């Protein structure tokens, strides 16, 4: 516990109170009292609240009111929150945000009668305050760039409007920050063009701050990385590990054996999901989960799909031998016969578990 300090001064028979400096003015309180001989004494003490956690801090002790709240009251509060989420069509996974519980704690700290922000206040004033807070966080990261160095990362992608975009991000020990997005739809992404784009970002971040550049390992990015190292010897280039793994999986997926296996898995998926009567029968099975289907651009999903289809082996085999299916006209169709032969083929399942 901090020591209490007493200070007194007397000038010409008059005594004046002088507050002692506290290491933390927020936690300090200055009390004034009268001592012997009429002298006024300034007492500097630390507020008792500073020795305890804030009520809204994670893991802090709940207040008495929340402890004594009945299950009915707690259930009603949660029900009102669900009503709001459903009414505005917010996905339920939004409550997994790290900012969800702090928002509830902040409201609970004020108590009954708290009025939410208005539409204009939220989209104007509060949004501006949030932007300022983000800027302070980025400035903190920028301070770390000078002391520890940082990595410049470029992520090229295509949006739903078929625009070719390049995101520039800076990573350091303190955290990851977004710099800007460049629309490269109207330019030919040659090595020189990419080098100029990187040069502008490097100058903004600081030549002495960047020690590493990470990009895709496409030929034009590789050449741009070499040009960067030639002009800035202190900056080294390396390919993105995730992109390399993705390309490796692409090459593996193009092997005839794997491609044929993926084709047969796709036939099973298409047949099941294009016929709702079969899908409805499968969804009534205990512990049924949806089958993962291959994505168009992600080659790793091919192998995830192989594992997923293998996990549904018992359900799919049970469907193909059940009277519900064998007596249906779908079982006698060409696709039905093909899918039945695939599902009942033990070699197919062995290949799925081996290649997955």
C-alpha atoms as a printed R data frame, in Angstrom:
    type eleno elety resid chain resno       x       y       z
1   ATOM     1    CA   UNK     A     1   0.000   0.000   0.000
2   ATOM     2    CA   UNK     A     2   1.286   3.473  -0.833
3   ATOM     3    CA   UNK     A     3   2.432   5.710   1.996
4   ATOM     4    CA   UNK     A     4   0.387   8.780   2.930
5   ATOM     5    CA   UNK     A     5   2.373  11.984   2.590
6   ATOM     6    CA   UNK     A     6   1.974  15.044   4.803
7   ATOM     7    CA   UNK     A     7   3.231  18.443   3.713
8   ATOM     8    CA   UNK     A     8   2.908  21.819   5.355
9   ATOM     9    CA   UNK     A     9   4.309  25.291   4.793
10  ATOM    10    CA   UNK     A    10   4.079  28.471   6.836
11  ATOM    11    CA   UNK     A    11   4.702  31.967   5.521
12  ATOM    12    CA   UNK     A    12   4.488  34.938   7.886
13  ATOM    13    CA   UNK     A    13   2.259  33.228  10.393
14  ATOM    14    CA   UNK     A    14  -0.072  31.897   7.693
15  ATOM    15    CA   UNK     A    15  -0.101  28.289   6.785
16  ATOM    16    CA   UNK     A    16  -0.954  27.170   3.250
17  ATOM    17    CA   UNK     A    17  -1.888  23.705   2.103
18  ATOM    18    CA   UNK     A    18   0.369  22.315  -0.609
19  ATOM    19    CA   UNK     A    19  -0.639  19.173  -2.463
20  ATOM    20    CA   UNK     A    20   2.182  16.677  -2.839
21  ATOM    21    CA   UNK     A    21   2.730  15.373  -6.306
22  ATOM    22    CA   UNK     A    22   1.249  11.953  -6.935
23  ATOM    23    CA   UNK     A    23   2.718   9.514  -9.464
24  ATOM    24    CA   UNK     A    24  -0.785   9.091 -10.888
25  ATOM    25    CA   UNK     A    25  -3.048  12.144 -10.632
26  ATOM    26    CA   UNK     A    26  -6.086  10.051 -11.553
27  ATOM    27    CA   UNK     A    27  -5.653   7.763  -8.578
28  ATOM    28    CA   UNK     A    28  -4.585  10.447  -6.111
29  ATOM    29    CA   UNK     A    29  -6.865  12.388  -3.765
30  ATOM    30    CA   UNK     A    30  -5.841  15.524  -1.845
31  ATOM    31    CA   UNK     A    31  -7.396  15.953   1.571
32  ATOM    32    CA   UNK     A    32  -6.869  19.020   3.735
33  ATOM    33    CA   UNK     A    33  -7.144  19.076   7.528
34  ATOM    34    CA   UNK     A    34  -6.023  21.251  10.432
35  ATOM    35    CA   UNK     A    35  -3.077  20.120  12.518
36  ATOM    36    CA   UNK     A    36  -1.527  21.390  15.725
37  ATOM    37    CA   UNK     A    37  -1.234  25.154  16.192
38  ATOM    38    CA   UNK     A    38  -3.805  25.790  13.513
39  ATOM    39    CA   UNK     A    39  -1.549  24.654  10.710
40  ATOM    40    CA   UNK     A    40  -3.313  23.259   7.638
41  ATOM    41    CA   UNK     A    41  -1.961  19.945   6.452
42  ATOM    42    CA   UNK     A    42  -2.329  18.515   2.917
43  ATOM    43    CA   UNK     A    43  -2.804  14.761   2.903
44  ATOM    44    CA   UNK     A    44  -2.187  12.934  -0.362
45  ATOM    45    CA   UNK     A    45  -3.740   9.495  -0.430
46  ATOM    46    CA   UNK     A    46  -4.474   6.927  -3.088
47  ATOM    47    CA   UNK     A    47  -8.142   6.268  -3.802
48  ATOM    48    CA   UNK     A    48  -9.316   2.939  -2.464
49  ATOM    49    CA   UNK     A    49 -10.884   2.052  -5.805
50  ATOM    50    CA   UNK     A    50  -7.476   1.752  -7.417
51  ATOM    51    CA   UNK     A    51  -6.752  -1.370  -5.378
52  ATOM    52    CA   UNK     A    52  -9.622  -3.299  -6.954
53  ATOM    53    CA   UNK     A    53 -10.480  -4.371 -10.484
54  ATOM    54    CA   UNK     A    54 -13.002  -2.375 -12.452
55  ATOM    55    CA   UNK     A    55 -16.419  -3.982 -12.417
56  ATOM    56    CA   UNK     A    56 -16.400  -4.307 -16.183
57  ATOM    57    CA   UNK     A    57 -12.983  -5.909 -16.401
58  ATOM    58    CA   UNK     A    58 -12.962  -9.503 -17.723
59  ATOM    59    CA   UNK     A    59 -12.977 -11.945 -14.850
60  ATOM    60    CA   UNK     A    60 -13.754  -9.299 -12.246
61  ATOM    61    CA   UNK     A    61 -16.138  -9.991  -9.394
62  ATOM    62    CA   UNK     A    62 -19.796  -9.345 -10.361
63  ATOM    63    CA   UNK     A    63 -21.799  -6.847  -8.355
64  ATOM    64    CA   UNK     A    64 -24.398  -7.860  -5.797
65  ATOM    65    CA   UNK     A    65 -27.348  -6.942  -8.017
66  ATOM    66    CA   UNK     A    66 -26.241  -9.246 -10.834
67  ATOM    67    CA   UNK     A    67 -25.601 -12.086  -8.384
68  ATOM    68    CA   UNK     A    68 -29.071 -11.816  -6.867
69  ATOM    69    CA   UNK     A    69 -30.828 -11.611 -10.249
70  ATOM    70    CA   UNK     A    70 -33.172 -14.537 -10.723
71  ATOM    71    CA   UNK     A    71 -32.907 -16.968 -13.606
72  ATOM    72    CA   UNK     A    72 -36.110 -15.507 -15.052
73  ATOM    73    CA   UNK     A    73 -34.659 -11.992 -15.152
74  ATOM    74    CA   UNK     A    74 -31.413 -13.218 -16.749
75  ATOM    75    CA   UNK     A    75 -33.374 -15.239 -19.302
76  ATOM    76    CA   UNK     A    76 -35.554 -12.229 -20.151
77  ATOM    77    CA   UNK     A    77 -32.486 -10.036 -20.689
78  ATOM    78    CA   UNK     A    78 -30.936 -12.605 -23.024
79  ATOM    79    CA   UNK     A    79 -34.259 -13.021 -24.830
80  ATOM    80    CA   UNK     A    80 -34.479  -9.277 -25.496
81  ATOM    81    CA   UNK     A    81 -30.974  -9.372 -26.940
82  ATOM    82    CA   UNK     A    82 -31.906 -12.274 -29.234
83  ATOM    83    CA   UNK     A    83 -35.007 -10.383 -30.415
84  ATOM    84    CA   UNK     A    84 -32.842  -7.471 -31.473
85  ATOM    85    CA   UNK     A    85 -30.337  -9.720 -33.248
86  ATOM    86    CA   UNK     A    86 -33.092 -11.559 -35.128
87  ATOM    87    CA   UNK     A    87 -34.966  -8.358 -36.002
88  ATOM    88    CA   UNK     A    88 -31.968  -6.719 -37.666
89  ATOM    89    CA   UNK     A    89 -30.752 -10.031 -39.163
90  ATOM    90    CA   UNK     A    90 -27.360 -10.046 -37.468
91  ATOM    91    CA   UNK     A    91 -25.582 -13.438 -37.874
92  ATOM    92    CA   UNK     A    92 -25.364 -15.300 -34.591
93  ATOM    93    CA   UNK     A    93 -21.615 -15.763 -34.985
94  ATOM    94    CA   UNK     A    94 -21.339 -11.979 -34.488
95  ATOM    95    CA   UNK     A    95 -21.482 -12.568 -30.713
96  ATOM    96    CA   UNK     A    96 -18.103 -14.297 -30.995
97  ATOM    97    CA   UNK     A    97 -16.571 -10.875 -31.571
98  ATOM    98    CA   UNK     A    98 -14.100  -9.894 -28.820
99  ATOM    99    CA   UNK     A    99 -15.975  -6.568 -28.546
100 ATOM   100    CA   UNK     A   100 -19.363  -8.162 -27.707
101 ATOM   101    CA   UNK     A   101 -18.900  -8.768 -23.976
102 ATOM   102    CA   UNK     A   102 -17.110  -5.426 -23.340
103 ATOM   103    CA   UNK     A   103 -20.105  -3.679 -24.941
104 ATOM   104    CA   UNK     A   104 -22.474  -5.440 -22.551
105 ATOM   105    CA   UNK     A   105 -20.197  -4.668 -19.601
106 ATOM   106    CA   UNK     A   106 -20.146  -0.995 -20.526
107 ATOM   107    CA   UNK     A   107 -23.947  -0.861 -20.585
108 ATOM   108    CA   UNK     A   108 -24.201  -2.791 -17.324
109 ATOM   109    CA   UNK     A   109 -21.799  -0.363 -15.634
110 ATOM   110    CA   UNK     A   110 -24.206   2.518 -16.300
111 ATOM   111    CA   UNK     A   111 -27.252   0.565 -15.198
112 ATOM   112    CA   UNK     A   112 -30.964   0.974 -15.752
113 ATOM   113    CA   UNK     A   113 -31.996   3.887 -17.924
114 ATOM   114    CA   UNK     A   114 -29.085   3.776 -20.340
115 ATOM   115    CA   UNK     A   115 -30.175   5.201 -23.700
116 ATOM   116    CA   UNK     A   116 -28.544   3.845 -26.826
117 ATOM   117    CA   UNK     A   117 -26.879   6.047 -29.397
118 ATOM   118    CA   UNK     A   118 -28.989   7.688 -32.063
119 ATOM   119    CA   UNK     A   119 -28.507   6.924 -35.740
120 ATOM   120    CA   UNK     A   120 -26.792  10.252 -36.459
121 ATOM   121    CA   UNK     A   121 -24.604  10.083 -33.347
122 ATOM   122    CA   UNK     A   122 -23.379   6.617 -34.233
123 ATOM   123    CA   UNK     A   123 -22.634   7.250 -37.909
124 ATOM   124    CA   UNK     A   124 -21.059  10.687 -37.375
125 ATOM   125    CA   UNK     A   125 -19.587  11.388 -33.957
126 ATOM   126    CA   UNK     A   126 -18.964   7.891 -32.611
127 ATOM   127    CA   UNK     A   127 -17.635   6.651 -35.924
128 ATOM   128    CA   UNK     A   128 -15.211   9.583 -35.993
129 ATOM   129    CA   UNK     A   129 -14.092   8.771 -32.453
130 ATOM   130    CA   UNK     A   130 -13.572   5.142 -33.414
131 ATOM   131    CA   UNK     A   131 -11.516   6.231 -36.412
132 ATOM   132    CA   UNK     A   132  -9.354   8.396 -34.131
133 ATOM   133    CA   UNK     A   133  -8.864   5.426 -31.814
134 ATOM   134    CA   UNK     A   134  -7.745   3.283 -34.745
135 ATOM   135    CA   UNK     A   135  -5.346   5.985 -35.855
136 ATOM   136    CA   UNK     A   136  -3.788   6.051 -32.400
137 ATOM   137    CA   UNK     A   137  -3.353   2.278 -32.571
138 ATOM   138    CA   UNK     A   138  -1.688   2.516 -35.982
139 ATOM   139    CA   UNK     A   139   0.594   5.272 -34.702
140 ATOM   140    CA   UNK     A   140   1.589   2.939 -31.880
141 ATOM   141    CA   UNK     A   141   2.456   0.288 -34.455
142 ATOM   142    CA   UNK     A   142   4.407   2.835 -36.478
143 ATOM   143    CA   UNK     A   143   6.529   3.536 -33.432
144 ATOM   144    CA   UNK     A   144   7.342  -0.163 -33.275
145 ATOM   145    CA   UNK     A   145   8.396  -0.158 -36.951
146 ATOM   146    CA   UNK     A   146  11.417   1.969 -36.117
147 ATOM   147    CA   UNK     A   147  12.567  -0.116 -33.164
148 ATOM   148    CA   UNK     A   148  11.971  -3.688 -34.382
149 ATOM   149    CA   UNK     A   149  11.558  -3.370 -38.156
150 ATOM   150    CA   UNK     A   150   8.555  -4.598 -40.111
151 ATOM   151    CA   UNK     A   151   7.418  -6.753 -43.023
152 ATOM   152    CA   UNK     A   152   5.546  -5.371 -46.027
153 ATOM   153    CA   UNK     A   153   2.969  -7.807 -47.414
154 ATOM   154    CA   UNK     A   154   1.047  -7.657 -50.704
155 ATOM   155    CA   UNK     A   155  -2.103  -9.688 -51.297
156 ATOM   156    CA   UNK     A   156  -3.564  -9.717 -54.805
157 ATOM   157    CA   UNK     A   157  -7.165 -10.823 -55.303
158 ATOM   158    CA   UNK     A   158 -10.218 -10.383 -57.528
159 ATOM   159    CA   UNK     A   159 -13.518  -9.099 -56.120
160 ATOM   160    CA   UNK     A   160 -17.083  -9.866 -57.232
161 ATOM   161    CA   UNK     A   161 -16.917  -7.078 -59.810
162 ATOM   162    CA   UNK     A   162 -13.900  -8.782 -61.378
163 ATOM   163    CA   UNK     A   163 -11.578  -5.985 -60.315
164 ATOM   164    CA   UNK     A   164  -7.946  -6.888 -59.701
165 ATOM   165    CA   UNK     A   165  -6.995  -5.434 -56.334
166 ATOM   166    CA   UNK     A   166  -3.750  -5.449 -54.375
167 ATOM   167    CA   UNK     A   167  -3.868  -4.995 -50.596
168 ATOM   168    CA   UNK     A   168  -0.761  -3.669 -48.860
169 ATOM   169    CA   UNK     A   169  -0.294  -4.509 -45.185
170 ATOM   170    CA   UNK     A   170   2.516  -3.985 -42.691
171 ATOM   171    CA   UNK     A   171   3.291  -6.536 -40.006
172 ATOM   172    CA   UNK     A   172   5.473  -6.019 -36.949
173 ATOM   173    CA   UNK     A   173   5.796  -7.498 -33.480
174 ATOM   174    CA   UNK     A   174   3.121  -5.109 -32.152
175 ATOM   175    CA   UNK     A   175   0.500  -6.103 -34.716
176 ATOM   176    CA   UNK     A   176  -0.761  -6.019 -38.289
177 ATOM   177    CA   UNK     A   177  -1.987  -2.813 -39.938
178 ATOM   178    CA   UNK     A   178  -3.610  -2.128 -43.301
179 ATOM   179    CA   UNK     A   179  -1.959   0.490 -45.513
180 ATOM   180    CA   UNK     A   180  -4.022   0.793 -48.695
181 ATOM   181    CA   UNK     A   181  -5.671  -1.003 -51.608
182 ATOM   182    CA   UNK     A   182  -4.616  -0.406 -55.201
183 ATOM   183    CA   UNK     A   183  -6.962  -1.082 -58.119
184 ATOM   184    CA   UNK     A   184  -4.704  -2.685 -60.732
185 ATOM   185    CA   UNK     A   185  -7.478  -3.591 -63.176
186 ATOM   186    CA   UNK     A   186  -6.384  -1.075 -65.812
187 ATOM   187    CA   UNK     A   187  -2.657  -1.782 -65.686
188 ATOM   188    CA   UNK     A   188  -0.527  -4.633 -66.903
189 ATOM   189    CA   UNK     A   189   1.119  -6.103 -63.817
190 ATOM   190    CA   UNK     A   190   4.651  -6.271 -65.118
191 ATOM   191    CA   UNK     A   191   7.652  -6.442 -62.808
192 ATOM   192    CA   UNK     A   192   8.381  -2.721 -63.326
193 ATOM   193    CA   UNK     A   193   4.773  -1.735 -62.574
194 ATOM   194    CA   UNK     A   194   4.722  -3.785 -59.378
195 ATOM   195    CA   UNK     A   195   8.108  -2.406 -58.407
196 ATOM   196    CA   UNK     A   196   6.777   1.149 -58.681
197 ATOM   197    CA   UNK     A   197   3.717   0.271 -56.600
198 ATOM   198    CA   UNK     A   198   5.903  -1.282 -53.923
199 ATOM   199    CA   UNK     A   199   8.278   1.673 -54.078
200 ATOM   200    CA   UNK     A   200   5.527   4.133 -53.165
201 ATOM   201    CA   UNK     A   201   4.500   2.069 -50.149
202 ATOM   202    CA   UNK     A   202   8.109   1.533 -49.078
203 ATOM   203    CA   UNK     A   203   8.760   5.282 -49.134
204 ATOM   204    CA   UNK     A   204   5.636   5.884 -47.033
205 ATOM   205    CA   UNK     A   205   6.441   3.210 -44.438
206 ATOM   206    CA   UNK     A   206  10.097   4.193 -44.318
207 ATOM   207    CA   UNK     A   207  13.053   2.680 -46.086
208 ATOM   208    CA   UNK     A   208  14.927   2.062 -42.855
209 ATOM   209    CA   UNK     A   209  11.891   0.440 -41.218
210 ATOM   210    CA   UNK     A   210  11.185  -2.347 -43.727
211 ATOM   211    CA   UNK     A   211  13.412  -5.413 -43.635
212 ATOM   212    CA   UNK     A   212  11.206  -7.944 -45.433
213 ATOM   213    CA   UNK     A   213   8.720  -8.091 -48.313
214 ATOM   214    CA   UNK     A   214   6.283 -10.995 -48.815
215 ATOM   215    CA   UNK     A   215   4.287 -11.533 -52.027
216 ATOM   216    CA   UNK     A   216   2.876 -14.320 -54.183
217 ATOM   217    CA   UNK     A   217   5.502 -16.365 -56.002
218 ATOM   218    CA   UNK     A   218   4.132 -15.612 -59.457
219 ATOM   219    CA   UNK     A   219   6.888 -14.773 -61.961
220 ATOM   220    CA   UNK     A   220   6.139 -11.037 -62.117
221 ATOM   221    CA   UNK     A   221   6.130 -10.742 -58.304
222 ATOM   222    CA   UNK     A   222   9.403 -12.687 -58.103
223 ATOM   223    CA   UNK     A   223  11.009 -10.281 -60.567
224 ATOM   224    CA   UNK     A   224   9.602  -7.294 -58.688
225 ATOM   225    CA   UNK     A   225  11.081  -8.689 -55.457
226 ATOM   226    CA   UNK     A   226  14.510  -8.902 -57.082
227 ATOM   227    CA   UNK     A   227  14.243  -5.297 -58.281
228 ATOM   228    CA   UNK     A   228  13.308  -4.188 -54.770
229 ATOM   229    CA   UNK     A   229  16.344  -5.911 -53.262
230 ATOM   230    CA   UNK     A   230  18.629  -4.419 -55.927
231 ATOM   231    CA   UNK     A   231  17.478  -0.870 -55.145
232 ATOM   232    CA   UNK     A   232  17.081  -1.383 -51.403
233 ATOM   233    CA   UNK     A   233  19.774  -3.893 -50.278
234 ATOM   234    CA   UNK     A   234  18.446  -3.914 -46.711
235 ATOM   235    CA   UNK     A   235  15.058  -5.286 -47.868
236 ATOM   236    CA   UNK     A   236  14.748  -8.998 -48.606
237 ATOM   237    CA   UNK     A   237  11.949 -10.719 -50.537
238 ATOM   238    CA   UNK     A   238  10.347 -14.108 -49.868
239 ATOM   239    CA   UNK     A   239   7.256 -15.855 -51.294
240 ATOM   240    CA   UNK     A   240   4.053 -16.335 -49.317
241 ATOM   241    CA   UNK     A   241   4.117 -19.769 -47.654
242 ATOM   242    CA   UNK     A   242   0.336 -20.178 -47.888
243 ATOM   243    CA   UNK     A   243   0.409 -19.462 -51.622
244 ATOM   244    CA   UNK     A   244   3.236 -21.982 -52.095
245 ATOM   245    CA   UNK     A   245   1.281 -24.667 -50.243
246 ATOM   246    CA   UNK     A   246  -1.795 -23.850 -52.313
247 ATOM   247    CA   UNK     A   247   0.177 -24.334 -55.535
248 ATOM   248    CA   UNK     A   248   1.640 -27.604 -54.239
249 ATOM   249    CA   UNK     A   249  -1.861 -28.888 -53.494
250 ATOM   250    CA   UNK     A   250  -2.922 -27.744 -56.971
251 ATOM   251    CA   UNK     A   251  -0.193 -29.871 -58.541
252 ATOM   252    CA   UNK     A   252  -1.107 -32.852 -56.363
253 ATOM   253    CA   UNK     A   253  -4.796 -32.469 -57.233
254 ATOM   254    CA   UNK     A   254  -3.927 -32.564 -60.944
255 ATOM   255    CA   UNK     A   255  -2.412 -36.076 -60.636
256 ATOM   256    CA   UNK     A   256  -4.695 -38.380 -62.675
257 ATOM   257    CA   UNK     A   257  -5.464 -40.671 -59.727
258 ATOM   258    CA   UNK     A   258  -6.426 -37.750 -57.460
259 ATOM   259    CA   UNK     A   259  -8.352 -35.986 -60.230
260 ATOM   260    CA   UNK     A   260 -10.370 -39.132 -60.934
261 ATOM   261    CA   UNK     A   261 -11.082 -39.619 -57.234
262 ATOM   262    CA   UNK     A   262 -12.196 -35.980 -56.884
263 ATOM   263    CA   UNK     A   263 -14.449 -36.420 -59.923
264 ATOM   264    CA   UNK     A   264 -16.201 -39.402 -58.327
265 ATOM   265    CA   UNK     A   265 -16.626 -37.520 -55.047
266 ATOM   266    CA   UNK     A   266 -18.147 -34.630 -56.981
267 ATOM   267    CA   UNK     A   267 -20.668 -36.988 -58.630
268 ATOM   268    CA   UNK     A   268 -21.801 -38.226 -55.212
269 ATOM   269    CA   UNK     A   269 -22.135 -34.665 -53.882
270 ATOM   270    CA   UNK     A   270 -24.055 -33.418 -56.916
271 ATOM   271    CA   UNK     A   271 -26.401 -36.400 -56.889
272 ATOM   272    CA   UNK     A   272 -27.203 -36.053 -53.178
273 ATOM   273    CA   UNK     A   273 -27.629 -32.275 -53.108
274 ATOM   274    CA   UNK     A   274 -29.632 -32.135 -56.356
275 ATOM   275    CA   UNK     A   275 -32.270 -34.522 -54.984
276 ATOM   276    CA   UNK     A   276 -33.894 -33.127 -51.851
277 ATOM   277    CA   UNK     A   277 -35.680 -36.379 -50.975
278 ATOM   278    CA   UNK     A   278 -32.307 -38.058 -50.540
279 ATOM   279    CA   UNK     A   279 -30.816 -35.121 -48.685
280 ATOM   280    CA   UNK     A   280 -33.826 -34.972 -46.370
281 ATOM   281    CA   UNK     A   281 -33.399 -38.671 -45.557
282 ATOM   282    CA   UNK     A   282 -29.720 -38.136 -44.739
283 ATOM   283    CA   UNK     A   283 -30.416 -35.086 -42.581
284 ATOM   284    CA   UNK     A   284 -32.618 -37.214 -40.328
285 ATOM   285    CA   UNK     A   285 -29.605 -39.341 -39.450
286 ATOM   286    CA   UNK     A   286 -28.044 -38.780 -36.033
287 ATOM   287    CA   UNK     A   287 -24.928 -36.598 -35.982
288 ATOM   288    CA   UNK     A   288 -25.373 -35.675 -39.636
289 ATOM   289    CA   UNK     A   289 -23.364 -32.685 -40.831
290 ATOM   290    CA   UNK     A   290 -23.259 -31.177 -44.294
291 ATOM   291    CA   UNK     A   291 -20.657 -32.544 -46.699
292 ATOM   292    CA   UNK     A   292 -17.893 -30.105 -47.570
293 ATOM   293    CA   UNK     A   293 -17.917 -29.453 -51.309
294 ATOM   294    CA   UNK     A   294 -14.891 -28.355 -53.368
295 ATOM   295    CA   UNK     A   295 -14.375 -24.642 -53.990
296 ATOM   296    CA   UNK     A   296 -13.584 -23.169 -57.374
297 ATOM   297    CA   UNK     A   297 -10.320 -21.435 -56.487
298 ATOM   298    CA   UNK     A   298  -9.154 -23.197 -53.322
299 ATOM   299    CA   UNK     A   299  -7.315 -26.397 -54.156
300 ATOM   300    CA   UNK     A   300  -7.038 -27.404 -50.487
301 ATOM   301    CA   UNK     A   301 -10.809 -27.950 -50.375
302 ATOM   302    CA   UNK     A   302 -10.361 -30.969 -52.650
303 ATOM   303    CA   UNK     A   303  -8.572 -32.817 -49.867
304 ATOM   304    CA   UNK     A   304 -10.905 -31.432 -47.202
305 ATOM   305    CA   UNK     A   305 -13.789 -32.822 -49.266
306 ATOM   306    CA   UNK     A   306 -12.153 -36.260 -49.410
307 ATOM   307    CA   UNK     A   307 -11.953 -36.299 -45.621
308 ATOM   308    CA   UNK     A   308 -15.511 -35.006 -45.297
309 ATOM   309    CA   UNK     A   309 -17.007 -37.606 -47.664
310 ATOM   310    CA   UNK     A   310 -15.163 -40.349 -45.779
311 ATOM   311    CA   UNK     A   311 -16.706 -39.158 -42.509
312 ATOM   312    CA   UNK     A   312 -20.144 -39.686 -44.131
313 ATOM   313    CA   UNK     A   313 -19.326 -43.191 -45.330
314 ATOM   314    CA   UNK     A   314 -21.800 -44.995 -43.056
315 ATOM   315    CA   UNK     A   315 -24.657 -42.585 -43.825
316 ATOM   316    CA   UNK     A   316 -24.171 -42.761 -47.599
317 ATOM   317    CA   UNK     A   317 -23.871 -46.553 -47.614
318 ATOM   318    CA   UNK     A   318 -26.959 -46.826 -45.414
319 ATOM   319    CA   UNK     A   319 -28.864 -44.702 -47.939
320 ATOM   320    CA   UNK     A   320 -27.884 -46.775 -50.974
321 ATOM   321    CA   UNK     A   321 -28.979 -50.085 -49.394
322 ATOM   322    CA   UNK     A   322 -32.130 -48.747 -47.733
323 ATOM   323    CA   UNK     A   323 -35.481 -49.690 -49.267
324 ATOM   324    CA   UNK     A   324 -36.378 -45.989 -49.345
325 ATOM   325    CA   UNK     A   325 -33.731 -45.510 -52.045
326 ATOM   326    CA   UNK     A   326 -33.696 -48.880 -53.817
327 ATOM   327    CA   UNK     A   327 -37.448 -48.703 -54.452
328 ATOM   328    CA   UNK     A   328 -37.254 -45.161 -55.787
329 ATOM   329    CA   UNK     A   329 -36.878 -44.351 -59.459
330 ATOM   330    CA   UNK     A   330 -33.668 -42.439 -58.721
331 ATOM   331    CA   UNK     A   331 -31.931 -45.728 -57.882
332 ATOM   332    CA   UNK     A   332 -32.747 -47.013 -61.367
333 ATOM   333    CA   UNK     A   333 -31.483 -43.903 -63.156
334 ATOM   334    CA   UNK     A   334 -28.039 -43.804 -64.781
335 ATOM   335    CA   UNK     A   335 -26.645 -41.374 -62.197
336 ATOM   336    CA   UNK     A   336 -28.207 -43.388 -59.379
337 ATOM   337    CA   UNK     A   337 -26.493 -46.561 -60.507
338 ATOM   338    CA   UNK     A   338 -23.147 -44.759 -60.846
339 ATOM   339    CA   UNK     A   339 -23.411 -43.225 -57.374
340 ATOM   340    CA   UNK     A   340 -24.461 -46.542 -55.829
341 ATOM   341    CA   UNK     A   341 -21.444 -48.300 -57.339
342 ATOM   342    CA   UNK     A   342 -19.142 -45.552 -56.047
343 ATOM   343    CA   UNK     A   343 -20.554 -45.564 -52.515
344 ATOM   344    CA   UNK     A   344 -20.454 -49.359 -52.247
345 ATOM   345    CA   UNK     A   345 -16.896 -49.601 -53.616
346 ATOM   346    CA   UNK     A   346 -14.487 -50.346 -50.747
347 ATOM   347    CA   UNK     A   347 -11.504 -49.278 -52.873
348 ATOM   348    CA   UNK     A   348 -13.082 -45.797 -53.262
349 ATOM   349    CA   UNK     A   349 -13.251 -45.329 -49.508
350 ATOM   350    CA   UNK     A   350  -9.720 -46.602 -49.012
351 ATOM   351    CA   UNK     A   351  -8.439 -44.084 -51.557
352 ATOM   352    CA   UNK     A   352 -10.370 -41.274 -49.831
353 ATOM   353    CA   UNK     A   353  -8.816 -41.912 -46.444
354 ATOM   354    CA   UNK     A   354  -5.339 -42.453 -47.950
355 ATOM   355    CA   UNK     A   355  -5.263 -39.320 -50.106
356 ATOM   356    CA   UNK     A   356  -6.991 -37.104 -47.566
